[in-house]
Amino acid sequence: MRSVRRVAALALLAGALATRTVAAQAPAWDDPRVTALITRAIERRVSRDTLLADYRARAHGYLSFLAQLGDTLTELPKLVKSSELMVEVLWKAPSTSKQMVLGMRDTSLVPGDIGYYSDRYGIVQSNFPDRIRLGDAQDVRDVPHPVSVNAPLLYSYRVRDSLTLQLPGRRVDVWEVDVRPRDEIGPRVVGSLFIERNTGDIVRMSLTFTRAALLDKRIEVLAVTLENALVDEQFWLPRRQELEVRRAGTWFDFPARGIIRARWEVSDYVVNRGLDNAVLTGPPIVFDDYYKVTHFKFEGRLLDGLPDNVRPVSPEDVARVQQVATEVISRSAIAKADAATLSAGGMSDLIRVNRVEGLALGVGARVRPSAATSVAVRARYGLSDTDLKGGVSFDVIPRRGLQLQLFASRDFRETMDESETSLLRNSLAAQEFGADYTNPYRVQQAGAALSLGVPGGVQWRFEVGAEGHEALGVHASPATGRYQGTLAVPSLSGMRVSLSVAERVSDPVLGGALEFGARVSGGQYTLASTAIDVTTLRGFAQLSWLKPMDGWQLLARGTAAASAGSGALLPQQLVYLGGPVSGPGYDFAQFAARGGATLRLEARLPVPFVPVPLGRFGRVPGAAVLAPFVHVIGIARSANPGVSDGLYPSVGVGGLLFFDLLRVDVARGLRDGRWTFNLDVARSFWGVL
């Protein structure tokens, strides 16, 4: 019966926190009501509960490392490594604790030498001590607790929300209290506390930290949530805990982030049964015998049991902590702001090779006057065309999910709707074999853009600007082979507006993951040679669906594009298809038309592979993925005299190797096509290459 009451208490607490009653208007800071509540909570922590002598419990957790590659506003984190843990938790009054790791299993999805601080392998006891430490005191050290003896001298409080928990035989009133430092410059916490109104017990804590509290200056976000449950109808003890630490570089602004996420569920409490002091000696977190730890019997498969917050989604609790923090404290006190750093959108911003520029070297810099604003400058110089390209942008992010950008640039623009290869692979192939799979023309532009959306949700971008187009010439020579010519773009100038939308969602009907993207752009231009005005309208959409099957995956992906307008036909507005992505088995940009579409169906089947040890970086798993596919191109109103309208099918087979980082494709075009071979890194890494 007692265990039933515990489960009921946990369920009621979770439901109440999810459906709390929002106060009509938050009271003033440090009013008498909240001051009395905080005083009661401090007295509760100081006196402890003499009825709680000791307890023993088990904590089941996942400790995961993720990488976020590309634009942090649009790209979702990708799982690199995850560890599943089972930990025995011991506690004895007044404040002695011990944790022993009983079992651990992990998996590496990408090679890497990943280690964690020792305190990541256990839970937080007693809602933190009076001096908060995290990351073995390397992330946060000796930050004053918001409910410690001298806390009212350091923090301000106000009531935000209230809720009522109706537990068996007991009604519990809980207030949510915002907490902020009186001195935003010092090392302090920011966030919210859920406190039982009558007793002063802490029910839940959601905290982040001021910039001064973060000792590791690479940290962009550090958020922690501690949720307690009523055990034996009288003791508020740990029930669920979550931690996120997000790091970036300090001297180089590159679109790559390392993210550590931990999630714990604590259960199986045994209270006041007596604990021998001998079991509580030694370090606070230790590992059991190595053989026992590595052979612990977990249920199910590791990747099947991962919680939502280690999958490529934005954790709601972390978002809420950040939202509350920015509401109660100035953004600059918690956000990372660098005076100036070098920057690059990808490796190819620093060095690349193509037929126009030859070897091109680039550099960029970003200055952040405040946490909400930044100025970026980039430049690139081609050794063959002896021409300088670059741009400048000013970004304002007033709140999460909203970005305003002013920009001006003189650079290249692609006619291809999607990249056919990574820029790294393209540079190597262009240099050695003359295989340049880019189709650029020069654009000089200035304008403004507004972006809306957060990772995991719908992304909107509206852009307007003035621009001019010019043709480019071939200036470089490859080591072997010969470059194709460039696009004959007429010189013109005018205005352009565009709207794009993208979203990744879980398919609620058929299952699997859906990814959708679309953009529409229109322009009004004047041709420099004839002074004739032309109007353009162009649209592009893509949809992909990845469906897990019984031991394999089915991928369906389609694209469609069309161009319209009045006046002269502009070659840069046509739809170009052909290449490893849009048309395997056909030449690069072999198809040019007013309209075009593609459809690919691909099966991804696990197959045995030779495992390769990589030392401390892990080992290549003894499995690969075989991916046979069929692909169809549809052409309407062809602009290429040698290409007819209609369908152009192809068949092929791909292989995903080395942690799915490399992909090999062999394909054959079935209508006026040929055999093609392609080797490249996985598309998820193209954004940073």
Secondary structure as the mmCIF struct_conf table of DSSP 4:
data_model
#
loop_
_struct_conf.conf_type_id
_struct_conf.id
_struct_conf.beg_label_comp_id
_struct_conf.beg_label_asym_id
_struct_conf.beg_label_seq_id
_struct_conf.end_label_comp_id
_struct_conf.end_label_asym_id
_struct_conf.end_label_seq_id
HELX_RH_AL_P HELX_RH_AL_P1 ARG A 2 ALA A 18
TURN_TY1_P TURN_TY1_P1 THR A 19 THR A 19
HELX_LH_PP_P HELX_LH_PP_P1 ARG A 20 ARG A 20
STRN STRN1 THR A 21 VAL A 22
HELX_LH_PP_P HELX_LH_PP_P2 ALA A 23 ALA A 23
BEND BEND1 ALA A 24 GLN A 25
TURN_TY1_P TURN_TY1_P2 TRP A 29 ASP A 30
HELX_RH_AL_P HELX_RH_AL_P2 PRO A 32 SER A 47
TURN_TY1_P TURN_TY1_P3 THR A 50 LEU A 51
STRN STRN2 ASP A 54 LEU A 69
BEND BEND2 GLY A 70 GLY A 70
TURN_TY1_P TURN_TY1_P4 THR A 72 THR A 74
HELX_LH_PP_P HELX_LH_PP_P3 GLU A 75 PRO A 77
STRN STRN3 LYS A 78 LYS A 92
TURN_TY1_P TURN_TY1_P5 ALA A 93 SER A 95
STRN STRN4 THR A 96 SER A 108
BEND BEND3 LEU A 109 VAL A 110
HELX_RH_3T_P HELX_RH_3T_P1 SER A 118 TYR A 121
BEND BEND4 GLY A 122 GLY A 122
HELX_LH_PP_P HELX_LH_PP_P4 ILE A 123 GLN A 125
TURN_TY1_P TURN_TY1_P6 SER A 126 ASN A 127
BEND BEND5 PHE A 128 PHE A 128
BEND BEND6 ASP A 130 ASP A 130
STRN STRN5 ARG A 131 LEU A 134
TURN_TY1_P TURN_TY1_P7 GLY A 135 GLN A 138
BEND BEND7 ASP A 139 ASP A 139
STRN STRN6 VAL A 140 PRO A 144
HELX_LH_PP_P HELX_LH_PP_P5 HIS A 145 HIS A 145
TURN_TY1_P TURN_TY1_P8 PRO A 146 VAL A 147
BEND BEND8 SER A 148 SER A 148
TURN_TY1_P TURN_TY1_P9 VAL A 149 ASN A 150
HELX_RH_AL_P HELX_RH_AL_P3 ALA A 151 LEU A 154
STRN STRN7 TYR A 155 LEU A 167
TURN_TY1_P TURN_TY1_P10 PRO A 168 GLY A 169
STRN STRN8 ARG A 170 PRO A 181
BEND BEND9 ARG A 182 ASP A 183
TURN_TY1_P TURN_TY1_P11 GLU A 184 ILE A 185
BEND BEND10 GLY A 186 PRO A 187
STRN STRN9 VAL A 189 GLU A 196
TURN_TY1_P TURN_TY1_P12 ARG A 197 THR A 199
STRN STRN10 ILE A 202 PHE A 209
HELX_RH_3T_P HELX_RH_3T_P2 ARG A 211 ALA A 213
BEND BEND11 LEU A 215 ASP A 216
TURN_TY1_P TURN_TY1_P13 LYS A 217 ARG A 218
STRN STRN11 ILE A 219 VAL A 231
TURN_TY1_P TURN_TY1_P14 ASP A 232 GLN A 234
STRN STRN12 PHE A 235 ARG A 247
BEND BEND12 THR A 250 TRP A 251
STRN STRN13 PHE A 252 ASP A 253
BEND BEND13 PRO A 255 PRO A 255
STRN STRN14 ALA A 256 VAL A 271
BEND BEND14 ASN A 272 ARG A 273
HELX_RH_3T_P HELX_RH_3T_P3 ASN A 277 LEU A 280
BEND BEND15 GLY A 282 GLY A 282
BEND BEND16 PRO A 284 PRO A 284
STRN STRN15 ILE A 285 PHE A 287
HELX_RH_AL_P HELX_RH_AL_P4 TYR A 290 THR A 294
TURN_TY1_P TURN_TY1_P15 HIS A 295 HIS A 295
BEND BEND17 GLU A 299 GLY A 300
TURN_TY1_P TURN_TY1_P16 LEU A 302 LEU A 302
HELX_RH_3T_P HELX_RH_3T_P4 LEU A 303 GLY A 305
HELX_RH_3T_P HELX_RH_3T_P5 ASP A 308 VAL A 310
BEND BEND18 ARG A 311 VAL A 313
HELX_RH_AL_P HELX_RH_AL_P5 GLU A 316 VAL A 328
BEND BEND19 ILE A 329 ILE A 329
HELX_RH_3T_P HELX_RH_3T_P6 ARG A 331 ALA A 333
TURN_TY1_P TURN_TY1_P17 ILE A 334 ILE A 334
BEND BEND20 ALA A 335 ALA A 335
BEND BEND21 ALA A 339 ALA A 339
STRN STRN16 THR A 341 SER A 343
BEND BEND22 GLY A 345 GLY A 346
HELX_RH_3T_P HELX_RH_3T_P7 MET A 347 ASP A 349
TURN_TY1_P TURN_TY1_P18 LEU A 350 LEU A 350
STRN STRN17 ILE A 351 ASN A 354
TURN_TY1_P TURN_TY1_P19 ARG A 355 GLU A 357
STRN STRN18 GLY A 358 SER A 370
TURN_TY1_P TURN_TY1_P20 ALA A 371 ALA A 372
STRN STRN19 THR A 373 GLY A 382
TURN_TY1_P TURN_TY1_P21 LEU A 383 ASP A 385
STRN STRN20 LEU A 388 ARG A 399
TURN_TY1_P TURN_TY1_P22 ARG A 400 GLY A 401
STRN STRN21 LEU A 402 GLU A 414
BEND BEND23 THR A 415 GLU A 418
BEND BEND24 GLU A 420 THR A 421
HELX_RH_AL_P HELX_RH_AL_P6 LEU A 423 PHE A 433
STRN STRN22 PRO A 440 LEU A 452
TURN_TY1_P TURN_TY1_P23 PRO A 455 GLY A 456
BEND BEND25 GLY A 457 GLY A 457
STRN STRN23 GLN A 459 GLU A 470
BEND BEND26 ALA A 479 GLY A 481
HELX_LH_PP_P HELX_LH_PP_P6 TYR A 483 LEU A 487
HELX_LH_PP_P HELX_LH_PP_P7 VAL A 489 SER A 491
STRN STRN24 LEU A 492 SER A 506
TURN_TY1_P TURN_TY1_P24 PRO A 508 LEU A 510
BEND BEND27 GLY A 512 GLY A 512
STRN STRN25 ALA A 513 LEU A 527
TURN_TY1_P TURN_TY1_P25 ALA A 528 THR A 530
STRN STRN26 ASP A 533 PRO A 548
BEND BEND28 ASP A 550 TRP A 552
STRN STRN27 GLN A 553 SER A 566
BEND BEND29 GLY A 567 ALA A 568
HELX_LH_PP_P HELX_LH_PP_P8 LEU A 569 LEU A 570
HELX_RH_3T_P HELX_RH_3T_P8 PRO A 571 GLN A 573
BEND BEND30 LEU A 574 LEU A 574
STRN STRN28 VAL A 575 LEU A 577
STRN STRN29 GLY A 579 GLY A 579
TURN_TY1_P TURN_TY1_P26 PRO A 580 SER A 582
STRN STRN30 GLY A 583 GLY A 583
TURN_TY1_P TURN_TY1_P27 PRO A 584 GLY A 585
BEND BEND31 TYR A 586 TYR A 586
TURN_TY1_P TURN_TY1_P28 PHE A 588 ALA A 589
STRN STRN31 PHE A 591 PRO A 608
STRN STRN32 VAL A 612 PRO A 613
HELX_RH_3T_P HELX_RH_3T_P9 GLY A 615 PHE A 617
STRN STRN33 ARG A 619 VAL A 620
BEND BEND32 GLY A 622 GLY A 622
STRN STRN34 ALA A 623 SER A 638
BEND BEND33 ASN A 640 ASN A 640
TURN_TY1_P TURN_TY1_P29 PRO A 641 GLY A 642
BEND BEND34 ASP A 645 ASP A 645
STRN STRN35 GLY A 646 LEU A 657
TURN_TY1_P TURN_TY1_P30 PHE A 658 LEU A 661
STRN STRN36 LEU A 662 GLY A 669
TURN_TY1_P TURN_TY1_P31 LEU A 670 ASP A 672
STRN STRN37 TRP A 675 VAL A 681
HELX_RH_3T_P HELX_RH_3T_P10 ARG A 683 VAL A 688
#
